[in-house]
Structure formats: C-alpha cells, structure tokens
C-alpha cells in the first residue's frame, strides 16, 4: 500500500511541476532503497554493450521512482521523467586523447498505445566516477539526451568528447500516463555503439625495418592491469607485453587483443621490410603495371639526380627490380603514370624520380655504386628509356620523391603506376623464315620465341598444330588461320606472346582463259597445283559433258576439246587433290573461256 501511495503522490507532484519533485524523489529513494530500481539502474553495469555489437531489447520495465532528469525531457506531458526504461552501460578506453561515441537505436516494434506508430522513446546518457552508483543520479554528470520523433524507426546520438576510462550509463525509455500501468511494456529495439573512445590502437616504431633493425610495437587505450596478447608470437620478444619488440624477415601484420572495460577488442599494425635489401624480391614484369600507393622513408642518393634535388637524395622511395632476357642491344622503357602525389604541395604533384642500375650476379644491390645509375624525374607522367641494357642481368629500379614526410606519417601517400616494357624484358613470337605471314593449307612453318629463358620450359598453344609445344623453335602445321600463343620465362616473370599464321587455300585457281595465241592466259593456270602429283582435274561443259580430264596437271588445259577450241562461255571444274597431307573437299567452280 505504501508503494502505491508514494507512486500516486510522485505523479501528483510531477503534474504540479513543483521544485519539490526532485527533493521528493531523493527522499523516496532513500526511504525505499535500491529495490525501487528493480530491473533498472542497479543492473546497468552488468548489462554492458561493446563496440559494434548489437543488444536486442524486447521490453521496457516499470521504474519506481521514474528516471527523472529535470529540464531535459521537457516534451513529456507530465514531467521530466521516464517511468518505463531499459538500462545499459559502456566503458571508454584509457587514451588521453579526446574520443567520441555514437549510440544508435533501431526501433523494431514499440506500439503499446496501439495507434499504428512507434511510441515516443527517449535516450539519456551520463557518466559515473570509478566506484560510483549508477542509481545516484544526482551525483552524476549532466545527462545528454536525444529524443525519438513519433513514428520514426531509428535515431542516433554522438557524444563528441567522452572522458577516458569511465563507465557511461544509457537509459532508453518512455513515459506512460499512470492509469493501469503494467510491470513491463513490450518494446522491441536494437542498440549499438561505435566510436574511437571504445577502441585500442596498435602502432609500430618504425613501421619499416632494414637489415637487423627491430621495431617496437605499442598498444594504447586498453584497460590497465588487464593482460594483452600479440600474434604472431614467434616474431616478438614478449607477446603479452604492451610494447613488445618485433624482428621480421618479411612484411608481417601483428594483431593485438586487449580489454576495454568488459569488452574484448583488437587492432592490427604491419611491420614491413623495404629498400635495397628486398629489391630483388620485388619483381617488375613486362607490361604488368605496379600500383604504388605509398613511399617509405628509405633514402637513396645518386649523382644522376639533378642539383634541384637537395643533396641529390630521395628521402622516400620504393624499390623494385627486373631481369633482362638473353637478347643483346635491346632497351627497357619505364613508364610513370601519376595518380595522386601532392603530399607537400597544394594541387600540384610533387616531383617523382626514377633511378635504375644493373646488379652483377651474386652482388648485394645495397653495395652497388650509385654512379652506375641512370635517372629521370618529372611532376607529370613520363617515360624513361634505358638503351642497350646488359643481357641476362638484374636491374634495380628506385622510384621516389625528395619531399619531407610530415609529422609521424611514416608511409608517404604518393600514388602512381609503374610499368616496364621493351625488347630486353619481354618475349617475342615470330614466324620463320623472317617475313613469312602465310602458308598454304598442308604446308608447315617454323615458330620461334625470342627472349625466353632457354633453361625454362616454354609452352605453345594450340598444341595440336605444333610438333613440339615445349621447344623455343618448333614446326607448326595449322589447318586454318591460327593465333599461336607462347608462354615463356624472363627472370621471375611468366610472359606471353602471340603470332598469327594465315592459312590460304592450297591451290590458286584462275577464273578465265583467252586461248587466242597471244601468249597471255592461253591456258588455264592453277597455282601451286604441282604440289599434288596425284590430283585429278576435270572440266565440264554446261550440259555436263567432260571436255578435259587429267591426273596430275603437268600439261595445262588450253580450252580445246578433241583438238578444237571450245566456244566462249562458262565451264565447270572439279579438282580433287588426292593428298594425305591435305584433307579437303574437292574444289568446284566456274572457269570462263573468252575469245
């Protein structure tokens, strides 16, 4: 009975909007104790939510007394309070830098009043000090609130600057006029949070290592005195330290798992190896574009750079290599196609330079004299050609800029496409003898690939027309016009080249004769018929009578039949080649006699 009377008195004070309402709430809370907040504030710290996870709310619970926040819920008809609510909490990370948190509410079905629209929901957020009581609202910081408009399905609110290492309380609820109030209301909604204040950050210093250099990893933002774990552990001196030392032989991405409050969070950081020592492992292949999106703090100096480059040194670079083929007196063209490289300028691209130099077999590219390099640079797309390069040799390509990295940005954002081409780095399929472009059906031809490593297997296709598809030089006998493709190797690159062999008819049939004794077209010519000694050639007049027949065609038809010239007109021929090399239907057509 006492609980009912207090509840009725509370709502009377709310309707009157008396200043004593807040004082009365405090007295009620002290008198009735924490049990007045059953399924409410007392459970908030246990009902925690983690970043990028969704809590599914199903009901709102009656609150005695109601959640009261003077001057905030001003649109509630009977006072600044929510008498049905759900309580949640989240914990911010320990990073000193100011972070933010966004709270999102997706309302699924919350229509207790039955008017067809979602009921009006409110959200309030406030922080509590370490060890503080989430129910002692009067001792908490001012609440921040985001109302949901009637009929809307979702809303979000961002706390732009939260305190580090703090518990925050989220209250979501509504006001229902005190008539016949149930103990709980069905109200379906999804709650999620996100933001930098809920995350940890993994960093590495430096992010690029050379030689025996190590990198120190660091995780920040985690809850103190809670263990962290780094993976892969085999490259770290202490994988449970907040600042382990990493030793890597190749680019390695490390993941750290830590705690923020009761939530498990992760972040990753990559430690790379870049520069001269890895150049021979970063192969450029002919006509394959390498997309460069970052330069790294690995300086390279050469006297081939112009004096406009301070100290003739590029501060930020990427390193690649290519291998030349067996051919001599060939060239390589390096194309630089700008995408976006205006890191230190406003709108205009910075200058990008390219240097290339040969590396002898077994030589460390880090020890090659920079005087051997050839250079070129520009602030727009450009091409750079190396003429008469050494055959069967590794070349190192250094691309970079001389502008200065700003702040702690160790990976320099500078994007461009790098492509190599030319006879020294490619393979080339050809037809022999040189200059041949076509053959007659039934003839064979020699295919050859130039530039491919002779110690590596090549592959010709389609293989059914090739005598040996794995030889650099092979016979081919296509039955129709065919594009032959060959796959070969130059250095670490598998390359392709293509050549088209045009296949023509095995014989050339003339369409007319003029047997008038002038020595021009006096007989019927059939080009290349001599290849087919067993051929049969037969000619018919328009009535189907055979007027000429020959096995072999050593003696061409002169337009006569039984020693007499035939009259002007069309005649019909059938030519059978009778050859095992050429399986083709008989040739038929018309040959005309013109007097």
C-alpha positions in Angstrom: 0.0 0.0 0.0 2.8 2.3 0.9 4.4 1.8 -2.6 1.1 2.7 -4.3 0.6 5.9 -2.3 4.2 7.1 -2.9 3.8 6.4 -6.6 0.5 8.4 -6.7 2.0 11.3 -4.8 5.0 11.3 -7.1 2.9 11.8 -10.2 0.8 14.5 -8.5 4.0 16.4 -7.8 5.1 15.9 -11.4 1.8 17.3 -12.7 2.2 20.4 -10.5 5.8 20.8 -11.7 6.8 21.8 -8.2 10.5 22.3 -7.4 10.0 19.9 -4.5 9.5 17.0 -7.0 13.3 16.4 -7.3 13.7 16.6 -3.5 10.7 14.2 -3.1 12.4 11.7 -5.4 15.6 11.8 -3.3 13.6 11.2 -0.1 11.6 8.3 -1.8 14.9 6.7 -3.0 16.4 6.9 0.5 13.3 5.5 2.1 12.6 2.7 -0.3 16.3 2.0 -1.2 17.6 0.3 -4.2 14.6 -2.1 -4.6 12.8 0.8 -6.2 15.1 0.5 -9.2 14.5 -3.2 -9.8 15.4 -4.2 -13.4 16.9 -0.7 -13.8 19.9 1.3 -12.8 21.2 -1.3 -10.3 21.7 -3.7 -13.2 23.2 -1.2 -15.7 26.9 -2.0 -15.1 26.2 -5.7 -15.7 24.2 -5.0 -18.8 27.2 -3.7 -20.8 27.5 -3.3 -24.5 30.6 -3.4 -26.6 31.6 -1.6 -29.8 30.0 -2.7 -33.0 27.9 -5.3 -31.2 24.1 -5.1 -31.1 21.9 -5.5 -28.0 18.4 -6.6 -28.7 15.8 -5.0 -26.3 12.4 -6.7 -26.0 10.7 -4.9 -23.1 10.8 -1.7 -21.0 10.4 -2.2 -17.3 8.4 0.0 -14.9 10.6 2.3 -12.8 9.8 3.3 -9.2 10.6 6.0 -9.0 10.7 7.1 -12.6 14.0 8.1 -14.1 14.0 11.8 -13.6 16.2 14.4 -15.4 15.0 17.9 -14.6 14.7 20.2 -17.6 15.7 17.6 -20.2 12.5 15.6 -21.1 10.5 18.8 -21.5 8.2 17.4 -24.1 6.9 14.7 -21.7 3.4 15.9 -20.7 3.7 15.1 -17.0 7.3 15.9 -16.2 10.9 15.3 -16.9 10.8 11.6 -16.3 10.6 8.1 -17.9 8.6 5.6 -15.9 9.4 2.7 -18.3 13.0 2.1 -19.3 15.9 -0.2 -20.0 19.4 0.4 -18.6 22.8 -0.3 -20.3 26.4 0.7 -19.9 29.7 1.0 -21.8 33.2 1.7 -20.7 35.6 4.1 -22.6 39.2 3.4 -23.3 42.1 4.8 -21.4 43.5 7.0 -24.2 44.2 10.6 -23.0 43.2 11.9 -26.4 39.5 13.0 -26.7 37.4 10.3 -28.3 33.8 10.1 -29.4 31.0 7.5 -29.1 27.9 7.2 -31.3 24.9 5.4 -29.9 22.4 4.1 -32.4 18.8 2.9 -31.8 16.8 0.9 -34.3 13.2 0.6 -33.2 11.5 -2.5 -34.5 8.1 -2.6 -32.8 7.2 -0.4 -29.9 3.5 0.5 -30.1 1.9 -0.1 -26.7 -0.7 2.6 -27.3 -1.9 0.8 -30.5 -2.1 3.8 -32.7 -0.1 2.2 -35.5 3.0 4.3 -34.9 6.0 3.6 -32.7 5.6 5.2 -29.3 7.9 8.1 -28.4 11.2 6.9 -27.0 13.9 8.9 -25.2 17.5 8.2 -24.5 19.7 9.7 -21.8 23.4 9.1 -21.3 25.6 10.0 -18.3 28.9 9.1 -16.8 29.8 7.9 -13.3 33.0 8.1 -11.4 35.0 4.9 -10.6 33.1 3.0 -7.9 30.1 5.3 -8.4 26.5 4.2 -8.0 24.6 4.5 -11.3 21.4 4.9 -9.3 22.7 8.1 -7.5 21.7 10.2 -10.4 22.1 13.5 -8.5 25.8 12.9 -8.2 26.4 12.1 -11.8 27.3 14.5 -14.6 24.6 16.2 -16.6 22.7 13.8 -18.9 22.8 14.2 -22.7 19.6 13.3 -24.4 18.4 12.5 -27.9 14.6 12.2 -28.4 13.0 9.9 -31.0 10.3 11.6 -33.0 7.0 9.8 -33.0 6.6 7.4 -35.9 10.4 7.3 -36.7 12.2 4.0 -36.8 15.6 4.9 -35.6 17.9 7.6 -34.2 21.5 8.1 -33.2 23.3 10.4 -30.9 27.1 11.2 -30.8 29.0 12.1 -27.6 31.7 14.1 -29.3 34.1 14.2 -26.2 33.8 11.5 -23.6 36.0 11.1 -20.5 38.7 8.4 -20.6 38.4 5.2 -18.6 34.9 5.9 -17.5 31.6 4.0 -17.2 28.7 5.6 -19.1 25.1 4.7 -18.4 22.5 4.6 -21.2 18.8 4.9 -20.3 16.2 4.2 -23.0 12.6 4.6 -22.2 9.2 6.3 -22.4 6.5 7.9 -20.2 3.2 6.2 -19.9 0.4 8.1 -18.0 -0.3 6.5 -14.6 -3.6 4.7 -15.2 -3.4 0.9 -15.1 0.4 0.5 -15.6 1.8 -3.0 -16.2 5.1 -4.0 -14.7 6.6 -4.2 -18.2 5.9 -3.0 -21.7 6.7 -4.9 -24.9 9.0 -2.7 -26.9 11.5 -4.1 -29.5 14.6 -2.2 -30.4 18.3 -2.8 -31.3 21.0 -0.8 -29.5 24.6 -0.5 -30.8 27.6 1.8 -30.1 30.7 2.7 -32.0 33.5 5.2 -31.9 37.2 5.9 -31.3 36.7 6.0 -27.5 35.8 2.3 -27.4 38.8 1.0 -29.3 42.5 0.3 -28.8 45.3 1.4 -31.2 48.3 -0.7 -32.3 51.3 1.2 -33.6 54.9 0.3 -34.6 58.1 2.3 -34.5 59.5 2.1 -37.1 57.0 0.5 -39.5 59.8 -0.2 -42.0 62.9 -2.0 -40.9 66.2 -2.7 -42.7 68.9 -5.2 -42.0 69.0 -6.3 -38.4 66.8 -3.4 -37.3 63.8 -4.2 -35.0 60.5 -2.5 -34.4 58.8 -1.7 -31.1 55.1 -2.3 -31.1 52.7 -0.4 -28.8 49.1 -0.8 -27.8 47.2 2.1 -26.2 43.7 2.6 -24.9 43.3 -0.8 -23.1 42.1 -1.1 -19.6 45.0 -1.0 -17.2 46.2 -4.2 -15.4 44.5 -6.5 -17.9 46.6 -8.8 -20.0 47.1 -8.2 -23.7 48.1 -10.7 -26.4 50.0 -10.2 -29.7 50.1 -12.6 -32.6 52.0 -14.0 -34.4 54.1 -14.5 -31.2 57.2 -16.1 -32.8 58.4 -12.7 -34.0 58.1 -11.0 -30.7 60.3 -10.9 -27.6 57.3 -10.8 -25.3 53.8 -11.3 -26.9 52.0 -10.4 -23.6 53.7 -7.0 -23.2 52.1 -3.7 -24.2 55.3 -2.8 -26.0 57.0 -5.9 -27.4 59.9 -5.8 -29.8 59.4 -7.3 -33.3 62.0 -8.9 -35.5 60.7 -9.8 -39.0 62.2 -11.2 -42.2 59.2 -10.1 -44.3 56.2 -7.8 -44.1 54.2 -9.1 -41.1 50.8 -7.9 -39.7 50.5 -8.1 -35.9 47.2 -8.3 -34.1 46.8 -7.3 -30.5 43.9 -8.5 -28.4 43.1 -6.3 -25.3 40.3 -5.3 -23.0 38.3 -2.1 -22.7 36.1 -2.5 -19.7 34.4 -5.9 -20.1 34.8 -5.9 -23.9 37.5 -7.7 -25.9 38.8 -5.5 -28.7 41.5 -6.0 -31.4 43.7 -3.9 -33.7 46.4 -4.6 -36.2 49.7 -3.0 -37.3 52.1 -4.1 -40.1 55.9 -4.0 -39.9 57.4 -4.1 -43.4 60.8 -4.5 -45.0 61.5 -2.2 -47.8 64.5 -0.9 -49.6 67.6 -2.1 -51.4 67.9 -5.4 -49.5 64.5 -6.6 -50.7 64.6 -5.0 -54.2 65.4 -8.3 -55.9 62.3 -9.9 -54.4 60.0 -7.2 -55.8 60.0 -8.1 -59.5 58.6 -5.9 -62.2 57.4 -7.8 -65.3 56.9 -6.5 -68.8 53.5 -4.8 -69.4 52.3 -5.5 -65.9 51.5 -2.3 -64.0 52.7 -2.0 -60.4 50.4 0.3 -58.5 52.4 2.4 -56.0 50.3 4.0 -53.3 53.0 4.8 -50.6 56.7 5.8 -50.4 58.8 4.7 -47.5 61.5 6.5 -45.5 64.4 4.8 -47.2 66.8 7.4 -48.7 68.7 6.9 -51.9 71.4 9.3 -53.3 72.9 9.4 -56.7 74.9 11.9 -58.8 72.4 11.3 -61.7 69.8 13.3 -59.8 69.7 17.0 -60.8 71.0 19.7 -58.5 67.5 20.8 -57.8 67.1 17.7 -55.6 68.6 18.6 -52.2 71.8 16.7 -51.7 70.8 14.7 -54.8 68.9 12.4 -52.4 65.4 11.0 -52.5 64.1 10.8 -48.9 61.1 8.5 -49.6 61.3 5.6 -52.0 60.1 2.2 -53.2 62.5 -0.4 -54.6 61.9 -2.9 -57.4 63.9 -5.0 -59.9 63.6 -6.5 -63.3 65.7 -9.1 -65.2 66.7 -8.8 -68.8 66.5 -11.6 -71.3 69.2 -13.2 -73.5 68.9 -10.7 -76.3 71.5 -8.1 -76.9 71.3 -4.4 -77.9 67.8 -4.2 -76.6 66.1 -1.5 -74.5 63.8 -1.1 -71.5 61.2 1.7 -71.1 60.0 2.7 -67.6 56.6 4.5 -67.6 55.5 6.5 -64.6 51.8 7.4 -64.7 50.7 9.8 -62.0 47.6 9.1 -59.9 48.0 11.5 -57.0 51.2 12.7 -55.4 50.7 16.1 -54.0 51.7 15.3 -50.4 53.7 18.5 -49.8 52.0 20.8 -52.3 48.5 22.2 -52.9 47.0 20.7 -56.0 50.3 20.2 -58.0 52.0 16.8 -58.0 55.4 16.6 -56.3 58.4 15.6 -58.4 58.8 11.8 -58.7 62.2 10.4 -59.8 63.3 7.0 -61.1 66.8 5.6 -60.9 67.9 2.3 -62.5 71.2 0.4 -62.3 72.5 -3.1 -63.0 73.4 -5.6 -60.3 76.0 -8.2 -61.1 75.3 -11.9 -60.4 75.6 -12.5 -56.6 76.1 -8.8 -55.8 74.2 -7.2 -53.0 72.1 -4.3 -54.5 72.8 -2.3 -51.4 76.5 -2.2 -52.3 76.2 -1.1 -56.0 77.9 2.3 -56.7 75.2 4.9 -57.2 77.3 6.3 -60.1 76.1 3.5 -62.3 72.5 4.7 -62.0 70.6 6.4 -64.8 67.8 8.9 -63.6 64.8 10.7 -64.8 62.1 12.7 -63.0 59.1 14.9 -63.5 55.9 16.3 -61.8 53.7 14.8 -64.5 53.6 11.3 -66.2 56.8 10.5 -68.0 58.7 7.7 -69.7 62.3 6.8 -69.1 64.3 4.5 -71.6 67.4 2.5 -70.9 69.2 1.7 -74.2 71.5 -1.2 -74.9 71.0 -2.8 -71.5 73.1 -5.7 -70.4 71.5 -9.1 -71.3 70.6 -11.7 -68.6 71.1 -9.2 -65.8 69.2 -7.9 -62.8 68.4 -4.2 -62.7 67.2 -2.3 -59.7 64.6 0.4 -60.0 64.3 3.1 -57.3 61.2 5.3 -57.5 60.6 8.1 -55.0 60.4 11.8 -54.1 62.6 14.2 -52.2 59.8 15.9 -50.2 59.8 15.6 -46.4 57.3 13.4 -44.6 55.2 15.5 -42.2 54.7 14.5 -38.6 54.5 10.8 -37.7 53.3 9.7 -41.1 56.0 7.2 -42.0 54.2 5.8 -45.1 54.3 8.6 -47.6 51.0 8.9 -49.6 52.1 9.2 -53.2 50.2 7.2 -55.8 51.5 6.4 -59.3 51.6 3.5 -61.7 54.9 2.0 -62.7 55.2 -0.1 -65.9 58.2 -1.5 -67.8 58.3 -2.6 -71.4 60.7 -3.3 -74.2 62.6 -6.0 -76.1 65.0 -6.6 -73.2 62.3 -7.7 -70.7 59.8 -9.3 -73.0 59.5 -12.4 -75.2 58.5 -12.2 -78.9 57.0 -15.0 -81.0 58.0 -14.9 -84.7 57.5 -16.9 -87.9 60.5 -18.3 -89.8 61.7 -17.6 -92.4 61.6 -14.0 -91.4 58.9 -12.0 -93.3 56.6 -15.0 -93.7 53.0 -14.2 -92.8 51.0 -17.0 -94.5 51.2 -20.6 -95.7 49.0 -22.7 -97.9 46.9 -25.4 -96.4 49.0 -28.5 -95.9 52.3 -26.7 -95.6 54.3 -26.4 -92.4 56.0 -23.4 -90.9 58.6 -22.8 -88.1 57.6 -20.9 -85.0 60.2 -19.4 -82.7 60.1 -17.4 -79.4 62.9 -14.9 -78.8 63.9 -13.7 -75.4 62.6 -16.6 -73.3 64.9 -18.3 -70.9 66.2 -21.3 -72.7 66.6 -23.2 -69.4 62.9 -22.9 -68.6 60.1 -24.7 -70.3 58.0 -22.8 -72.9 54.5 -23.7 -73.9 52.9 -23.2 -77.3 49.2 -23.4 -77.9 47.1 -24.6 -79.5 49.4 -27.6 -79.1 47.6 -29.9 -81.6 49.1 -27.9 -84.5 52.6 -27.9 -83.1 55.3 -30.6 -83.4 56.8 -29.9 -80.0 54.9 -27.4 -77.9 57.7 -27.1 -75.3 60.5 -26.0 -77.6 61.5 -22.4 -78.3 61.8 -23.4 -82.0 59.2 -25.8 -83.4 57.3 -26.8 -86.6 53.6 -25.9 -86.9 51.1 -27.1 -89.4 47.8 -25.3 -88.8 44.7 -26.3 -90.8 43.2 -22.8 -90.7 44.3 -19.3 -89.8 45.5 -19.6 -86.2 46.8 -17.3 -83.5 49.6 -19.2 -81.7 50.4 -18.1 -78.2 53.6 -19.0 -76.4 54.3 -18.8 -72.6 57.9 -18.2 -71.6 60.0 -17.0 -68.7 62.2 -14.0 -68.2 63.7 -13.8 -64.7 60.8 -14.3 -62.3 58.2 -13.4 -64.8 56.0 -15.7 -66.9 55.2 -13.8 -70.1 53.1 -14.5 -73.2 53.5 -13.5 -76.9 51.3 -14.2 -79.9 51.8 -14.6 -83.6 49.1 -15.2 -86.3 49.7 -17.7 -89.1 47.3 -17.1 -92.0 46.4 -20.3 -93.9 45.3 -19.9 -97.5 43.9 -22.4 -100.0 46.4 -25.0 -101.2 46.0 -24.0 -104.8 45.2 -20.8 -106.7 42.6 -21.2 -109.4 42.4 -18.7 -112.2 38.8 -17.9 -113.3 39.3 -17.4 -117.1 41.4 -18.2 -120.1 41.7 -16.5 -123.5 43.1 -19.1 -125.9 43.9 -16.7 -128.8 47.6 -17.5 -129.3 48.9 -14.1 -127.9 50.9 -15.8 -125.2 48.7 -14.3 -122.4 46.3 -16.6 -120.5 46.3 -19.0 -123.4 46.0 -21.9 -120.9 44.2 -22.4 -117.6 46.6 -21.7 -114.7 46.2 -23.4 -111.4 48.9 -22.1 -109.0 50.7 -24.5 -106.7 49.0 -27.5 -108.2 52.4 -29.0 -108.8 52.4 -30.0 -105.1 49.8 -32.5 -105.7 51.1 -35.1 -108.3 48.1 -37.3 -107.8 45.5 -34.6 -108.3 42.6 -35.1 -110.7 41.4 -32.1 -112.7 38.2 -32.4 -114.8 36.2 -29.7 -116.8 32.6 -30.0 -118.0 30.5 -28.0 -120.4 27.1 -26.7 -119.4 25.5 -30.0 -120.5 27.7 -32.0 -118.2 30.0 -33.4 -120.8 33.6 -33.8 -119.8 35.8 -31.7 -122.0 39.0 -32.1 -120.1 40.4 -34.6 -117.6 43.9 -35.0 -116.2 45.6 -36.9 -113.4 48.3 -34.5 -112.4 48.4 -31.2 -114.1 51.7 -31.2 -115.9 50.0 -30.1 -119.1 47.5 -27.2 -118.5 44.2 -27.2 -120.3 44.3 -24.9 -123.4 40.5 -24.5 -123.9 40.2 -27.3 -126.5 38.3 -30.5 -126.8 39.4 -33.2 -129.2 41.8 -30.7 -130.8 39.2 -28.0 -131.4 38.7 -24.7 -129.5 35.6 -24.6 -127.4 33.3 -21.7 -127.8 33.2 -18.7 -125.4 31.2 -19.4 -122.2 31.3 -20.8 -118.7 32.7 -24.3 -118.0 32.6 -26.1 -114.7 35.5 -27.8 -113.0 36.1 -30.3 -110.2 39.6 -30.6 -108.7 40.5 -33.3 -106.3 43.9 -33.0 -104.6 44.1 -36.7 -103.6 46.7 -35.9 -100.9 47.3 -37.4 -97.5 48.7 -34.0 -96.3 45.6 -32.0 -97.2 42.3 -33.5 -96.3 39.9 -31.1 -98.0 36.8 -31.4 -100.2 37.1 -31.2 -103.9 37.4 -27.7 -105.4 34.5 -26.8 -107.7 33.7 -23.7 -109.6 33.5 -21.9 -113.0 36.3 -21.1 -115.5 35.3 -19.0 -118.4 36.6 -19.1 -122.0 36.9 -15.7 -123.5 37.8 -15.3 -127.2 
